[in-house]
Amino acid sequence: MKAAGAKRIYAAARDPARVATPGVQPVRLDVTRADDVAAAARDLRDVNLLVNNAGIYRTGSLVADADGGGLQAQLDTNFFGLLAMARAFAPVLRDNGGGAIVNVLSVLSWLGVPNAGAYGISKAAAWAATNAIRNELREQRTRVLALHSAYIDTDMVASARGVPKNRPEDVVRQTLDALAAGRDEVLVDDLTRAVKAGLSADPAVYTQPPMGA
């Protein structure tokens, strides 16, 4: 990000002490807490690129589990948290010339995978919100980019073994390239591109059993 010209980078976390990346300014933020979100938008008035990458992943059954596989918790962070951040920072971005929002979504926005259905629902809702927010903020010249990916090599999927993972630096590069090119969507890897193409296939990819099932 610095190489791309960013003068200041804020890294938000529930516990800022865990932010160890050199050259970034830690910020205390829990996207499920309205007071945290409001404080961030009040204090960080120079933001012109908002990256909504806060997310949680819980496994479980939508049907058999009492909590629907952690559905509400994942909606609270992955959907309502993203929406709260977009709403809070839209005026900040407007005042800074428009800027951009990047919403980190998932290939599971388009697929129903056993034991990950709740996560997929939260990301599908976030995808729909991304498209709506893009149109709502078009007049103020705020770009809204949807970033879809399979596994990204982060702490959230550290326990996933034997699966390919996208390097964070590659995801950042593709995202910046997409923003520079004026695109509304970036599909990070071959799996994501294949799934997106399969949405209009006959039969559609989302009606088929997932790979390995």
ROBA-295222 format. One record per residue: x, y, z of N, C-alpha, C, CB in turn. Coordinates in steps of 0.001 Angstrom, whole numbers, plus 500000, padded with zeros to 6 digits. Glycine has a CB too. Layout:
<sites>
XYZXYZXYZXYZ/...
</sites>
This chain:
<sites>
500828498800500000500000500000500000500865501255500000499062500003501211/501932501243500793502848502388500809503454502593499426503965502183501860/503828501488498790504432501589497463503457502167496447504915500220496999/502156501993496718501143502518495805500809503973496083499888501688495891/501468504553497095501286505973497358500499506322498597500637506580496225/500140505319499402499391505605500625500270506378501604498879504296501274/499776507505502087500534508316503043500385507791504467500080509771502978/499239507205504755498990506676506093498089505458505965498346507754507024/498399504415506717497603503191506702497147502899508120498411501991506116/495851502763508295495288502385509585494954500898509551494023503238509922/495309500199510620494974498786510753494075498630511967496258497901510881/492829498285511728491847498198512807491781496780513355490461498643512315/491640496680514674491538495384515331490841495556516671492934494744515517/490205494481517128489602494542518461490665494822519513488865493228518786/491848494237519316492979494462520222494123495072519413493432493122520923/494285496390519451495330497037518644496734496551518963495271498522518839/496943496010520158498270495523520525498706494351519653498290495113521987/497759493698519007498092492557518156498497492978516745496915491606518085/498387494260516442498792494754515117500300494974515130498033496083514739/501018494119514431502481494171514464503087494538513119503032492844514915/502273494931512162502777495264510832503499496603510861501628495298509807/504760496644510435505487497922510433504829498940509508506943497704510011/504865500188509925504406501266509066502918501516509063504827500999507713/502171500840509947500731501081510016500371501612511397499934499787509702/499259502306511474498789502879512735497629502040513258498358504366512552/497809501367514405496731500534514941495557501381515424497254499667516087/494357500843515240493129501503515673492247500460516349492385502181514467/491704500812517516490790499892518187489430499937517490490649500248519699/488963498784517032487688498754516320487087497356516345487869499226514874/485865497279516811485034496085516684483843496502515834484583495506518102/483728495953514637482705496436513702481296496102514159482939495851512329/481159495268515190479830494967515719479421495942516814479790493548516255/480294496868517172480000497856518211479797499222517559481146497913519270/478596499751517694478265501018517040479148502153517523476811501368517279/479519502149518812480352503239519327481760503176518758480406503192520852/482295501978518552483616501839517928483595502360516491484072500364517951/482570501986515748482468502408514349482345503922514258481265501733513662/481503504502515109481319505959515094482605506678515457480204506371516059/483337506147516445484590506777516860485627506727515743485138506095518116/485692505610515036486652505494513934486345506514512843486635504070513348/485077506641512475484709507599511428484932509033511884483249507406511019/484777509285513168484996510637513706486473510993513729484415510752515117/487316510018514062488733510305514281489580510194513014489277509374515324/489177509359512079490004509082510893489441509837509695490063507551510595/489577511145509725488931511991508723489690512057507399488768513376509267/490888511468507345491669511532506107491550510272505256493118511775506432/490681509354505631490553508091504896489964508338503505489669507092505682/490623507788502482490044507824501135489936506434500504490879508724500240/490365505415501248490159504027500833489801503210502069491434503445500120/488606502661502078488136501818503177488130500372502711486716502253503658/488851499512503427488868498085503108488101497348504199490336497541502983/486962496813503843486149496045504788486569494584504730484630496195504475/487515494213505593487976492828505603487762492145506944489431492771505240/487050492786507869486728492122509131485804490946508837486066493115510143/486126489791509393485284488629509133485513487524510136485529488109507745/484479486723510358484609485524511175484042484353510393483885485686512547/484528483160510726484106481941510038483792480887511082485200481437509046/482560480407511081482137479360511998481549478222511180481107479896513040/481862476993511566481296475835510889480093475317511669482355474726510723/479230474621510971478053474053511614476909473945510628477636474893512817/475864473265511054474724473005510194473652474075510334474140471650510503/473212474598509202472094475537509202470829474890509743471847476068507795/470640473595509470469400472912509807469463472260511184469081471868508757/470550471555511462470605470736512671471065471488513911471510469580512444/471862472523513757472396473242514916471401474282515412473730473914514565/471313474402516728470361475343517320470628476778516892470406475246518831/471904477106516682472248478480516276472458478608514773473503478941517001/472011477582514025472148477649512567473576477741512097471394478814512042/474482477066512789475889477102512393476540478447512644476021476752510943/476080479129513707476661480435514023476194481534513095478152480355513976/474960481414512600474469482347511585474449483787512072473085481947511147/473858484041513240473708485427513677475058486089513914472870485492514944/475985485355514534477310485929514803478018486304513507478171484940515604/477887485448512493478559485731511225477870486860510468478604484476510359/476557486935510545475865488077509956476270489374510646474349487885510040/476395489325511966476725490544512715478046491144512258476784490248514210/479044490296512021480360490796511598480453490946510084481463489860512089/480136489876509366480424489824507933479470490667507090480375488400507461/478249490858507579477280491665506834476971492988507529475995490882506635/476426492922508738476041494161509415477257495024509755475260493843510687/478387494396510068479607495164510331480088495891509093480706494254510848/480078495190507963480463495819506689479541496990506365480430494786505540/478244496783506548477280497838506244477469499038507162475853497307506366/477717498770508447477927499866509398479144500696509028478084499320510816/480220500031508612481430500759508228481197501594506971482591499781508002/480502501027505999480217501781504771479364503006505076479506500885503737/478378502845505921477503503975506264478273505053507016476308503497507109/479133504631507943479865505603508758480902506364507946480541504904509924/481562505675507016482664506302506284482244506917504952483742505292506040/481022506706504519480584507328503264480743508845503287479130506972502983/480362509543504368480583510997504392482057511383504400479908511594505600/482886510568505059484325510839505089484894510734503679485056509855506046/484535509677502986485018509485501618484514510595500705484578508118501080/483260510975500863482706512076500059483508513352500265481228512321500418/483808513653501523484538514885501823485968514852501311484541515135503312/486484513642501053487845513503500535487868513241499030488563512377501260/486808513615498359486791513533496904486124512315496318488147513585496415/485631511431497154484943510230496671485583508963497175484915510211495166/486856508762496811487587507605497312486975506287496872487650507652498809/487236505257497672486774503920497302486560503064498538487776503244496360/485685502087498376485462501044499370485781499713498714483992501071499922/486559498883499401486805497511498959486150496576499965488345497213498822/485207495782499505484554494801500365485113493416500058483012494830500173/485737492810501066486333491484500902485232490444501083487505491251501922/484880489778499999483792488809499987484382487400499889482810489087498807/483756486514499144484227485132499121483623484403497937483878484409500435/484300483349497500483700482459496513482428481840497074484694481361496092/482325481754498405481129481181499023479953482147499024481434480756500441/480146483348498484478994484209498202478037483528497231479455485561497629/478554482580496440477785481977495346477546480485495524478491482210494045/478056479889496595477951478443496774477401478110498156479318477775496572/476622477029498232476175476518499518476954475269499873474668476228499500/477882475398500801478771474295501162478357473743502525480261474759501181/478212472413502667477846471848503958478780472309505071477846470337503881/478200472648506204478912473119507396479520474502507225479995472145507758/479268475154506097479695476543505917478553477387505356480922476617504984/477337476885505522476187477582504967475970478953505569474963476764505155/476170479069506881475962480363507537476971481394507044476065480214509062/478209480949506868479230481858506336478845482307504930480624481175506324/478403481361504108478002481702502752476846482684502723477628480457501998/475885482509503615474759483443503692475254484843504026473734482975504743/476163484930504992476670486251505387477418486923504244477587486129506605/478140486132503451478895486707502339477993487003501137480023485762501924/476958486204500940475999486514499883475272487816500193474988485364499711/474904487997501459474267489255501864475219490426501669473810489183503332/476490490212501994477487491275501819477688491604500343478825490862502450/477613490596499481477718490837498035476548491689497550477762489498497259/475331491328497975474160492116497589474283493547498097472873491470498129/474756493697499333474940495039499889475982495820499095475356494958501364/477044495149498691478099495808497913477536496406496629479224494814497582/476712495635495939476135496122494686475179497292494925475403494987493967/474423497228496015473505498323496330474258499577496762472530497898497428/475285499388497600476076500530498073476769501217496898477122500074499122/477268500416495962477936500990494782477007501965494063478387499871493810/475775501563493873474834502432493165474422503636494007473600501643492760/474295503444495317473918504562496179475009505627496253473601504056497574/476272505194496194477379506142496364477965506626495040478469505507497187/477389506186493947477918506571492639477906508089492457477109505905491525/476841508736492932476705510178492735477789510957493465475339510642493201/478269510434494602479331511138495323480720510691494870479180510914496825/480763509892493786482023509483493147482847508550494032482851510710492794/482166507768494847482845506748495647482769505417494914482216506635497069/483930504858494597484004503554493951483782502469494995485368503361493235/483105501384494597482879500249495492483279498984494753481384500178495970/484312498324495265484894497148494612484565495894495412486428497305494460/484038494886494723483794493577495329485003492680495081482496492927494757/485582492157496141486748491281496037486312489871496432487932491786496944/486325488978495463485937487582495709487179486698495648484868487102494673/487274485778496592488444484910496651488070483587497298489592485586497426/488864482561497003488812481335497789489662481578499041489329480080496958/490433480613499467491226480782500687492294481862500515491884479455501078/492379482748501489493490483691501596494291483298502828492988485187501684/495587483312502725496461482817503794496473483786504975497895482605503265/495437483685505807495301484524506996495050483639508206494156485557506825/495005484257509370494764483507510603493427482776510574494813484441511801/492436483330509888491099482744509892491083481334509323490151483618509109/491971481045508377491986479718507753493306479008508028491751479830506235/493958479368509119495252478753509444495126477247509638495838479387510703/493965476782510094493786475353510361493444474555509107492701475156511391/493164475219508010492832474519506762494105473948506148492119475475505755/494133472639505991495324471967505482495065471391504098495769470859506443/496113471351503296496034470693502006495199471409500969495504469353502186/495000472708501157494237473488500171495093474663499719492871473988500767/494973475063498453495739476233498000495220477498498663495668476373496466/496147478378499023495782479642499656496441480792498900496199479656501154/495675481830498658496207483017497997497058483824498964495071483882497436/498186484304498494499049485135499328498433486517499488500466485240498721/498411487050500708497818488379500916498405489448500007497998488799502349/499715489397499774500330490423498936499838490340497484501853490289498979/499519489117497018498967488972495671497545489529495601498980487495495243/496789489308496676495424489836496733495450491363496722494688489318497993/496367491945497486496492493408497518496849493940496137497557493844498548/497804493293495477498224493755494145497055493717493166499389492890493613/496316492616493157495183492514492239494106493550492561494587491108492292/493928493821493844492927494805494254493309496197493780492756494797495773/494555496573493990495011497896493553494957498024492034496437498161494050/495298496946491339495214496964489874493765497157489419495789495656489283/492836496485490099491420496607489735490909498018489984490576495600490522/491316498611491098490916499987491383491472500939490332491388500407492781/492737500744489974493364501615488977492693501486487613494851501291488854/492170500294487331491530500050486037490055500448486028491662498586485666/489544500895487171488151501311487235487156500171487256487850502183486095/487591498987487697486696497834487713485844497823488980487499496532487604/484733497106488929483831496993490074484002495681490821482399497129489619/484793494769490250484905493437490832486278492874490526483796492499490299/486836492123491470488077491402491225487889489965491697489287492084491948/488210489028490823488140487598491114489574487107491227487336486803490002/489979486733492423491396486597492737492034485359492131491582486571494215/491306484245492049491944482978491693491100482205490686492179482127492946/491688481122490177491021480330489141489711479729489644491945479219488651/489688479235490891488466478643491423487338479665491453488710478082492825/487635480853491930486612481893492013486113482279490627487159483125492738/487033482394489678486621482732488310485743481629487712487859482962487419/486081480366487991485292479253487458483893479227488071486005477918487721/483823479469489368482517479473490035481660480623489523482688479576491564/482255481802489385481482482948488873480961482647487464482355484243488861/481794482060486626481353481718485275480235480684485306482527481194484448/480264479824486321479269478764486427477913479210486924479771477715487313/477792480464487328476497480948487813475443480935486714476637482358488376/475878481144485485474933481180484367474958479897483544475237482364483472/475664478875484032475707477602483325474371476869483499476887476730483838/474192475796482748472993474972482877473418473514482963472013475200481682/473391472911484137472860473434485401473828474426486052472568472281486370/473290475350486811474110476359487486474965475713488563473225477460488097/476143476275488771477095475688489702476529475610491112478382476485489706/475686476565491501475184476576492875474100475525493125474642477944493205/473625474846492058472643473774492237473303472408492351471657473770491083/474618472356492175475333471092492141475985470795493491476386471109491036/476191469500493796476934469172495018478328469774494957477020467640495218/478842470303496072480187470880496061481232469822495780480487471565497387/482364470256495275483454469337494966483831468545496207484676470098494421/483964467231496040484360466382497148483199465872497964485287467114498030/481971466346497688480809465909498462480222464637497865479741467018498514/
</sites>
